Amino acid sequence: CSLGAGYRWGRGTCGPAPPILTYLPAQYTTTYQSVCPTQTSATWRFFYWQSSTPIGTSIAFTAKTSPDGTSWGASVAIGTAAAPPVVTPSWTSGPTTVDDALVASGQVSQSQLLVTATLNPNASQTTTPTLTNWQVTYDCLPSQ
């Protein structure tokens, strides 16, 4: 067997080494629809998640809002999962509410919210984070 050519022994025979599994960044989205009584409107609160983020990996969360699910505002950052902690079995949230992030960018909460999670592997692309759960809360406040 020629180790320099990438061949290895396996089960008494010589053959090519198995390929190394690598990961690319991946995005996952979900849309939340608020349900509020007449004369009230949604104000999006905290976005929560559960994840596992090995060292060198991260998950970036963004959100954008829409009154009708067709025209969306600009994306805003709503949190990042990164090591440490490596594993967050309990719910974790970003430092501000989704509404605060929207207001800081000159927007307001609308009836729909599109959340995107971007999972980023480590630099060698051999380890990736895991997103176990996510959820968002909202209040129905009197319309202005």
SULZI-V809443 format. One record per run of one state. SS is the DSSP state (~ for helix, > for strand, _ for the rest). FROM is the first residue (numbers start at 1). LEN is the number of residues. If there is no record, write none. Layout:
ss: [SS/SS]
from: [FROM/FROM]
len: [LEN/LEN]
//
This chain:
ss: [_/~/_/>/_/>/_/>/_/>/_/>/_/>/_/>/_/~/_/>/_/>/_]
from: [1/3/6/7/11/13/17/26/34/40/53/58/67/76/83/87/94/98/105/112/121/130/143]
len: [2/3/1/4/2/4/9/8/6/13/5/9/9/7/4/7/4/7/7/9/9/13/2]
//
